[in-house]
Amino acid sequence: MNVWSKILTALRGTVNEAGEHIVDGQALRILDQEVRDASEALKQSKQSLAEMMARQKVSAEQCKSMKASIKEYESYAIKALDQKDEGLALEVAEKIADLDNQWQTEQKTEKTYTASVNKLKVSISQAERNIALLKQQVNTVKATESVQKAQMAVAERYSGSESKLRTAMDSLEKIKQKQRLREAQMEAASELAVDESELRLKQKLDAAGITGNQKSGEAILDKLKTKQKK
């Protein structure tokens, strides 16, 4: 295979892929159009059925009318024979034969119409069921397509925002840590302030000799003398 053949093959493959992509993208529209085409064809079939049924009805009426005419002329022929008028009876018999031939031909036509009507009714009934099933499947496909698109949109938004969400959570955790650190610092400062206040107060009490925590030398000497006497 030369270079040009390879290029042409590659181009054909690209065109086919592009065509398939377009068809896939328009699949639901194509399916809707096919349903409309099938419904239109069914409508035309029903019109043909109505015309066929009308022709069958007219043919059946003609057969009935011819049959009545044959019986009528048969009665005329019998009356002619009763009157011994064989010539007239023969003429009437020829009329009956002509009517009978016409009746047989029309009867075949009527039977053909009847058979066609019955077949067309069966075909239309089957087509109606198929189209109804197709419409139901199209509705199911559309609903599934909508759900899948929604799921894909959510998945794409989640995957795209997942890193942002992690970053936001990290930032939130850092803020919480800073807040905990500030709280600890404020608690420590408060404790230090209390300790310093207590220390200053104790120093003042000690200086005033109120607490009695600091013992003078005289007090210690008096205590020792007391122990010596014992």
TORZAMI-82929 format. One line per field, with one value per residue (C-alpha): residue in three letters; residue number from 1; x, y, z. Coordinates in nm, 3 decimals. Example, Ala and Ser with C-alpha at 12.3 -4.5 7.8 and 13.67 -1.06 7.14 Angstrom:
<mibas>
dovo <- ALA / SER .
pafi <- 1 / 2 .
x <- 1.230 / 1.367 .
y <- -0.450 / -0.106 .
z <- 0.780 / 0.714 .
</mibas>
This chain:
<mibas>
dovo <- MET / ASN / VAL / TRP / SER / LYS / ILE / LEU / THR / ALA / LEU / ARG / GLY / THR / VAL / ASN / GLU / ALA / GLY / GLU / HIS / ILE / VAL / ASP / GLY / GLN / ALA / LEU / ARG / ILE / LEU / ASP / GLN / GLU / VAL / ARG / ASP / ALA / SER / GLU / ALA / LEU / LYS / GLN / SER / LYS / GLN / SER / LEU / ALA / GLU / MET / MET / ALA / ARG / GLN / LYS / VAL / SER / ALA / GLU / GLN / CYS / LYS / SER / MET / LYS / ALA / SER / ILE / LYS / GLU / TYR / GLU / SER / TYR / ALA / ILE / LYS / ALA / LEU / ASP / GLN / LYS / ASP / GLU / GLY / LEU / ALA / LEU / GLU / VAL / ALA / GLU / LYS / ILE / ALA / ASP / LEU / ASP / ASN / GLN / TRP / GLN / THR / GLU / GLN / LYS / THR / GLU / LYS / THR / TYR / THR / ALA / SER / VAL / ASN / LYS / LEU / LYS / VAL / SER / ILE / SER / GLN / ALA / GLU / ARG / ASN / ILE / ALA / LEU / LEU / LYS / GLN / GLN / VAL / ASN / THR / VAL / LYS / ALA / THR / GLU / SER / VAL / GLN / LYS / ALA / GLN / MET / ALA / VAL / ALA / GLU / ARG / TYR / SER / GLY / SER / GLU / SER / LYS / LEU / ARG / THR / ALA / MET / ASP / SER / LEU / GLU / LYS / ILE / LYS / GLN / LYS / GLN / ARG / LEU / ARG / GLU / ALA / GLN / MET / GLU / ALA / ALA / SER / GLU / LEU / ALA / VAL / ASP / GLU / SER / GLU / LEU / ARG / LEU / LYS / GLN / LYS / LEU / ASP / ALA / ALA / GLY / ILE / THR / GLY / ASN / GLN / LYS / SER / GLY / GLU / ALA / ILE / LEU / ASP / LYS / LEU / LYS / THR / LYS / GLN / LYS / LYS .
pafi <- 1 / 2 / 3 / 4 / 5 / 6 / 7 / 8 / 9 / 10 / 11 / 12 / 13 / 14 / 15 / 16 / 17 / 18 / 19 / 20 / 21 / 22 / 23 / 24 / 25 / 26 / 27 / 28 / 29 / 30 / 31 / 32 / 33 / 34 / 35 / 36 / 37 / 38 / 39 / 40 / 41 / 42 / 43 / 44 / 45 / 46 / 47 / 48 / 49 / 50 / 51 / 52 / 53 / 54 / 55 / 56 / 57 / 58 / 59 / 60 / 61 / 62 / 63 / 64 / 65 / 66 / 67 / 68 / 69 / 70 / 71 / 72 / 73 / 74 / 75 / 76 / 77 / 78 / 79 / 80 / 81 / 82 / 83 / 84 / 85 / 86 / 87 / 88 / 89 / 90 / 91 / 92 / 93 / 94 / 95 / 96 / 97 / 98 / 99 / 100 / 101 / 102 / 103 / 104 / 105 / 106 / 107 / 108 / 109 / 110 / 111 / 112 / 113 / 114 / 115 / 116 / 117 / 118 / 119 / 120 / 121 / 122 / 123 / 124 / 125 / 126 / 127 / 128 / 129 / 130 / 131 / 132 / 133 / 134 / 135 / 136 / 137 / 138 / 139 / 140 / 141 / 142 / 143 / 144 / 145 / 146 / 147 / 148 / 149 / 150 / 151 / 152 / 153 / 154 / 155 / 156 / 157 / 158 / 159 / 160 / 161 / 162 / 163 / 164 / 165 / 166 / 167 / 168 / 169 / 170 / 171 / 172 / 173 / 174 / 175 / 176 / 177 / 178 / 179 / 180 / 181 / 182 / 183 / 184 / 185 / 186 / 187 / 188 / 189 / 190 / 191 / 192 / 193 / 194 / 195 / 196 / 197 / 198 / 199 / 200 / 201 / 202 / 203 / 204 / 205 / 206 / 207 / 208 / 209 / 210 / 211 / 212 / 213 / 214 / 215 / 216 / 217 / 218 / 219 / 220 / 221 / 222 / 223 / 224 / 225 / 226 / 227 / 228 / 229 / 230 .
x <- 0.000 / 0.153 / 0.147 / -0.155 / -0.361 / -0.272 / -0.371 / -0.703 / -0.772 / -0.696 / -0.925 / -1.206 / -1.162 / -1.174 / -1.486 / -1.654 / -1.571 / -1.702 / -2.017 / -2.073 / -2.019 / -2.279 / -2.524 / -2.471 / -2.519 / -2.844 / -2.965 / -3.274 / -3.374 / -3.326 / -3.532 / -3.810 / -3.812 / -3.833 / -4.130 / -4.298 / -4.226 / -4.372 / -4.680 / -4.727 / -4.696 / -4.953 / -5.186 / -5.154 / -5.217 / -5.538 / -5.648 / -5.577 / -5.773 / -6.069 / -6.063 / -6.034 / -6.323 / -6.533 / -6.459 / -6.537 / -6.867 / -6.964 / -6.868 / -7.070 / -7.372 / -7.335 / -7.319 / -7.632 / -7.808 / -7.705 / -7.821 / -8.159 / -8.181 / -8.102 / -8.384 / -8.616 / -8.540 / -8.567 / -8.924 / -8.983 / -8.848 / -9.074 / -9.376 / -9.279 / -9.258 / -9.592 / -9.731 / -9.564 / -9.351 / -9.019 / -8.869 / -8.924 / -8.812 / -8.488 / -8.428 / -8.475 / -8.248 / -7.973 / -8.016 / -7.990 / -7.670 / -7.519 / -7.613 / -7.477 / -7.141 / -7.126 / -7.220 / -6.948 / -6.687 / -6.803 / -6.813 / -6.446 / -6.365 / -6.554 / -6.369 / -6.036 / -6.128 / -6.237 / -5.911 / -5.707 / -5.905 / -5.849 / -5.474 / -5.443 / -5.629 / -5.387 / -5.087 / -5.219 / -5.296 / -4.942 / -4.796 / -4.995 / -4.858 / -4.504 / -4.529 / -4.680 / -4.395 / -4.141 / -4.284 / -4.271 / -3.908 / -3.824 / -3.976 / -3.776 / -3.455 / -3.524 / -3.585 / -3.268 / -3.073 / -3.193 / -3.103 / -2.759 / -2.689 / -2.783 / -2.562 / -2.273 / -2.314 / -2.306 / -2.005 / -1.818 / -1.897 / -1.792 / -1.467 / -1.390 / -1.470 / -1.320 / -0.975 / -1.132 / -1.330 / -1.014 / -0.840 / -1.135 / -1.135 / -0.760 / -0.809 / -1.094 / -0.879 / -0.600 / -0.845 / -0.968 / -0.612 / -0.541 / -0.860 / -0.765 / -0.417 / -0.564 / -0.802 / -0.512 / -0.310 / -0.600 / -0.653 / -0.281 / -0.278 / -0.582 / -0.417 / -0.098 / -0.296 / -0.466 / -0.135 / 0.031 / -0.266 / -0.258 / 0.120 / 0.098 / -0.180 / 0.021 / 0.326 / 0.119 / -0.024 / 0.317 / 0.458 / 0.177 / 0.243 / -0.111 / -0.043 / 0.220 / 0.407 / 0.736 / 0.866 / 1.089 / 1.405 / 1.243 / 0.952 / 1.182 / 1.393 / 1.083 / 0.974 / 1.312 / 1.307 / 0.969 / 1.099 / 1.405 / 1.189 / 1.004 .
y <- 0.000 / 0.330 / 0.654 / 0.799 / 0.486 / 0.505 / 0.872 / 0.801 / 0.512 / 0.734 / 1.005 / 0.758 / 0.636 / 0.993 / 1.068 / 0.752 / 0.836 / 1.191 / 1.056 / 0.808 / 1.086 / 1.303 / 1.013 / 0.932 / 1.297 / 1.315 / 0.965 / 1.076 / 1.322 / 1.054 / 0.813 / 1.071 / 1.129 / 0.754 / 0.733 / 1.021 / 0.854 / 0.526 / 0.707 / 0.886 / 0.557 / 0.405 / 0.697 / 0.643 / 0.270 / 0.348 / 0.573 / 0.291 / 0.055 / 0.294 / 0.314 / -0.064 / -0.115 / 0.130 / -0.058 / -0.389 / -0.250 / -0.123 / -0.457 / -0.649 / -0.429 / -0.485 / -0.861 / -0.842 / -0.631 / -0.865 / -1.166 / -1.000 / -0.920 / -1.280 / -1.403 / -1.143 / -1.248 / -1.614 / -1.543 / -1.371 / -1.671 / -1.905 / -1.689 / -1.687 / -2.065 / -2.079 / -1.878 / -2.115 / -1.830 / -2.009 / -1.732 / -1.477 / -1.730 / -1.787 / -1.414 / -1.379 / -1.680 / -1.509 / -1.203 / -1.423 / -1.583 / -1.239 / -1.125 / -1.447 / -1.398 / -1.042 / -1.160 / -1.424 / -1.171 / -0.915 / -1.182 / -1.265 / -0.896 / -0.864 / -1.164 / -1.013 / -0.686 / -0.874 / -1.069 / -0.750 / -0.568 / -0.850 / -0.863 / -0.486 / -0.481 / -0.736 / -0.539 / -0.211 / -0.367 / -0.506 / -0.172 / 0.009 / -0.224 / -0.184 / 0.195 / 0.206 / -0.012 / 0.202 / 0.521 / 0.365 / 0.266 / 0.614 / 0.769 / 0.531 / 0.614 / 0.988 / 0.955 / 0.748 / 1.000 / 1.287 / 1.103 / 1.008 / 1.365 / 1.492 / 1.230 / 1.316 / 1.687 / 1.619 / 1.389 / 1.647 / 1.925 / 1.708 / 1.593 / 1.950 / 2.092 / 1.811 / 1.971 / 2.309 / 2.145 / 1.991 / 2.330 / 2.494 / 2.227 / 2.274 / 2.651 / 2.598 / 2.368 / 2.626 / 2.893 / 2.661 / 2.596 / 2.970 / 3.023 / 2.746 / 2.899 / 3.245 / 3.095 / 2.920 / 3.241 / 3.436 / 3.168 / 3.171 / 3.552 / 3.542 / 3.286 / 3.491 / 3.801 / 3.616 / 3.475 / 3.818 / 3.974 / 3.707 / 3.745 / 4.119 / 4.079 / 3.819 / 4.041 / 4.325 / 4.100 / 3.968 / 4.319 / 4.420 / 4.118 / 3.995 / 3.654 / 3.556 / 3.348 / 3.528 / 3.441 / 3.683 / 3.575 / 3.662 / 3.439 / 3.147 / 3.207 / 3.211 / 2.881 / 2.722 / 2.841 / 2.682 / 2.347 / 2.373 / 2.412 / 2.097 .
z <- 0.000 / -0.108 / 0.086 / -0.096 / -0.031 / 0.337 / 0.348 / 0.176 / 0.415 / 0.713 / 0.576 / 0.523 / 0.880 / 1.011 / 0.807 / 0.931 / 1.293 / 1.246 / 1.083 / 1.366 / 1.618 / 1.445 / 1.428 / 1.797 / 1.888 / 1.691 / 1.777 / 1.966 / 1.693 / 1.429 / 1.639 / 1.678 / 1.302 / 1.238 / 1.471 / 1.287 / 0.951 / 1.076 / 1.209 / 0.876 / 0.687 / 0.924 / 0.855 / 0.480 / 0.529 / 0.715 / 0.430 / 0.184 / 0.407 / 0.409 / 0.028 / 0.001 / 0.241 / 0.039 / -0.283 / -0.112 / 0.012 / -0.334 / -0.491 / -0.232 / -0.301 / -0.674 / -0.619 / -0.409 / -0.671 / -0.955 / -0.757 / -0.705 / -1.079 / -1.168 / -0.944 / -1.092 / -1.453 / -1.357 / -1.248 / -1.582 / -1.771 / -1.578 / -1.660 / -2.027 / -2.021 / -1.845 / -2.136 / -2.381 / -2.515 / -2.549 / -2.761 / -2.490 / -2.230 / -2.425 / -2.453 / -2.077 / -2.018 / -2.220 / -2.001 / -1.694 / -1.831 / -1.892 / -1.542 / -1.393 / -1.568 / -1.440 / -1.092 / -1.086 / -1.200 / -0.946 / -0.677 / -0.744 / -0.725 / -0.397 / -0.252 / -0.358 / -0.186 / 0.126 / 0.144 / 0.092 / 0.360 / 0.609 / 0.538 / 0.559 / 0.890 / 1.034 / 0.904 / 1.044 / 1.380 / 1.399 / 1.290 / 1.559 / 1.826 / 1.696 / 1.686 / 2.036 / 2.163 / 1.980 / 2.130 / 2.475 / 2.424 / 2.291 / 2.604 / 2.820 / 2.631 / 2.664 / 3.037 / 3.080 / 2.871 / 3.090 / 3.411 / 3.278 / 3.166 / 3.511 / 3.676 / 3.445 / 3.518 / 3.892 / 3.853 / 3.647 / 3.891 / 4.184 / 4.024 / 3.923 / 4.264 / 4.472 / 4.477 / 4.556 / 4.833 / 4.980 / 4.963 / 5.135 / 5.407 / 5.459 / 5.489 / 5.734 / 5.946 / 5.952 / 6.065 / 6.341 / 6.454 / 6.469 / 6.667 / 6.912 / 6.949 / 7.018 / 7.273 / 7.447 / 7.446 / 7.594 / 7.864 / 7.949 / 7.967 / 8.194 / 8.421 / 8.436 / 8.523 / 8.811 / 8.938 / 8.931 / 9.111 / 9.382 / 9.417 / 9.463 / 9.720 / 9.914 / 9.913 / 10.054 / 10.328 / 10.419 / 10.435 / 10.666 / 10.888 / 10.838 / 10.693 / 10.953 / 10.695 / 10.767 / 11.119 / 11.306 / 11.497 / 11.826 / 11.761 / 11.678 / 11.993 / 12.213 / 12.061 / 12.130 / 12.494 / 12.541 / 12.414 / 12.647 / 12.956 / 12.873 .
</mibas>
